[in-house]
């Protein structure tokens, strides 16, 4: 099950690559870091990860090496896809990032299944 989900997740990100869509992560928590590391996601697939904790800004997630930036980085970076990493907070993050819908961005969550909406 975990390998199947990982494969679906990485295929979703790889499918977005040729479209040149800007994909960012939201939530630099342990769940997201573990997911990105396990799936082998690197910064070429997820440009950066938004973090709420200012002490994490200007650092990188372990293994995936995805840069962590402050939420203010959303301004001026109208991402096409926001990868919601703390999947248990899917609804809360979508509400918090309501501006994404203003520029027709989409959300993707991986667990318990790969799902795109928006």
C-alpha positions in Angstrom: 0.0 0.0 0.0 2.7 2.5 1.0 4.7 1.8 -2.2 1.7 2.1 -4.4 0.8 5.5 -2.8 4.4 6.7 -3.2 4.4 5.7 -6.8 1.1 7.5 -7.5 2.4 10.6 -5.7 5.7 10.8 -7.5 3.9 10.1 -10.9 1.5 13.0 -10.1 4.5 15.3 -9.6 6.4 14.0 -12.6 3.3 14.5 -14.8 3.2 18.2 -13.7 6.9 18.7 -14.6 6.5 19.0 -18.4 3.7 21.5 -18.0 6.1 23.9 -16.3 3.6 24.4 -13.5 5.0 25.9 -10.3 4.6 23.3 -7.5 5.1 24.3 -3.9 4.6 22.5 -0.6 2.7 23.9 2.3 3.6 22.8 5.8 7.2 22.0 6.7 6.1 19.6 9.5 7.5 16.1 10.1 4.7 14.4 8.1 5.5 16.3 5.0 9.2 16.0 5.3 8.9 12.2 5.7 6.6 12.0 2.7 8.9 13.9 0.5 11.9 12.0 1.6 10.2 8.6 1.2 9.0 9.4 -2.3 12.4 10.8 -3.3 11.0 14.2 -4.1 13.7 16.9 -4.8 13.5 20.6 -5.4 13.2 20.0 -9.2 9.7 18.7 -8.4 8.7 20.9 -5.5 10.2 24.4 -5.8 10.0 25.2 -2.1 7.9 24.5 1.1 6.0 27.2 3.0 6.7 27.0 6.7 4.7 28.6 9.5 7.6 28.4 12.0 10.0 31.3 11.3 12.8 29.4 12.9 12.7 27.0 9.9 12.9 29.7 7.2 16.0 29.7 5.1 16.6 26.1 5.9 15.9 22.9 3.9 13.9 19.8 4.7 16.2 16.9 5.4 16.9 14.4 2.6 14.6 16.1 0.0 16.6 19.3 0.3 13.5 21.4 -0.5 14.0 25.0 0.7 11.7 26.2 3.5 10.5 29.7 3.1 8.2 32.0 5.1 4.6 32.2 4.1 5.1 35.7 2.7 6.8 34.0 -0.3 3.3 33.2 -1.5 3.0 36.8 -2.5 4.4 37.2 -6.0 4.7 33.4 -6.5 1.4 32.4 -7.9 1.9 28.7 -7.8 -0.1 26.5 -10.1 -0.2 23.6 -7.5 0.1 23.7 -3.7 1.0 20.4 -2.3 -0.6 20.1 1.2 1.9 18.2 3.2 0.2 17.9 6.6 -2.6 15.8 5.1 -4.5 15.7 8.4 -4.9 19.5 8.0 -6.1 19.5 4.4 -9.2 21.6 4.9 -7.5 24.0 7.3 -4.6 24.6 4.9 -7.0 25.1 1.9 -8.9 27.7 3.9 -5.7 29.4 5.0 -4.5 29.5 1.4 -7.7 30.8 -0.1 -5.7 33.2 -2.4 -4.6 30.2 -4.4 -8.1 29.8 -5.8 -8.0 33.5 -6.8 -5.3 32.7 -9.4 -6.9 29.3 -10.3 -4.3 27.3 -8.5 -5.0 23.7 -7.4 -4.3 21.7 -4.3 -2.8 18.2 -4.1 -2.8 15.9 -1.1 -1.2 12.5 -1.1 -2.5 10.7 2.0 -4.7 8.6 2.2 -4.8 8.8 -1.6 -3.5 11.2 -4.2 -6.2 13.8 -4.8 -6.2 17.1 -6.7 -8.9 19.8 -6.3 -9.4 23.5 -6.6 
